[in-house]
Amino acid sequence: PDHLHADMVVAACEAGVKGIICEKPIATTIRDAERMIAAVEQRGVTMSVEHTRRWIYEYHQAREWVRSGRIGRLRRMVGTLNGERAMLFRNGTHLIDLLCFYAESEPAWVQGVLDEDFEHYGPRYAGDGGRDPRTDPGALGIIHFQNGVRALYQGSQGTAGHVALDLVGDEGRLHIGASDHQFTLMTSGDGPYDQVQRSLPRQHTTRGALQAVVEEMAQLVTGGGESVSPPREAVRSVQIMLGLLQSHERGGARVPLPTTDLS
């Protein structure tokens, strides 16, 4: 369950394991995330957090397109997670991690509101570990990163199922169909609203993301190095998700990050 990772990770470190693959999100409180990071760093344990899209080749290729200026300067991102399982902590963490992955910057502040059915949810995670959507809210939020990039996260329950990510630059846009891993680059055409589209070729492989997670860990344990999804980066998603809860509790006010757990 999402809220029970910390004790298991700390115990595994104390038992002398060399590598840990942790389910996402890394934790549901800042305190637990910090305990986990301290445990692995003090004992030299390699740890990865299973935000699986970080092990899919096309997501890295898309980031290289952004870095190389194919859409100009990245300015805005829109992440969409709709449907019954649009649970902020259980599944929203995947999309929020992708926003951080492409922003390549620390989140500076968030502002948000929860779905109407969660009006009185409170500023702390109150879920059951990822089972019941009624215990893990949908949310709508703005994330501002230190490098100036801003993102809109829209993850609402009670809507038609859909997952997508749009990266918007000053010269083009990259659309990612996160459900089917389809990538479409859109750049300016002849007219002000004309666009030229190009699809990113899919890599032909029978290796799934979970297999790639395990293979990477085996290589890191024997050869050293850092995971493509290290715990210190995974904490950004926890900061953002808790920040959205706290913002809703304060009537949609802006919450500076990093934040702390509220008692």
Secondary structure, 3 states (H helix, E strand, C coil): CHHHHHHHHHHHHHHCCCEEEEECCCCCCHHHHHHHHHHHHHHCCEEEEECHHHHCHHHHHHHHHHHCCCCCCEEEEEEEEECCCCCCCCCHHHHHHHHHHHHCCCEEEEEEEECHHHCCCCCCCCCCCCCCHHHCCCEEEEEEECCCCEEEEEECCCCCCEEEEEEEECCEEEEEECCCCEEEEEEECCCCCCEEEEECCCCCCCCCHHHHHHHHHHHHHHHCCCCCCCHHHHHHHHHHHHHHHHHHHCCCCCEECCCCCCC
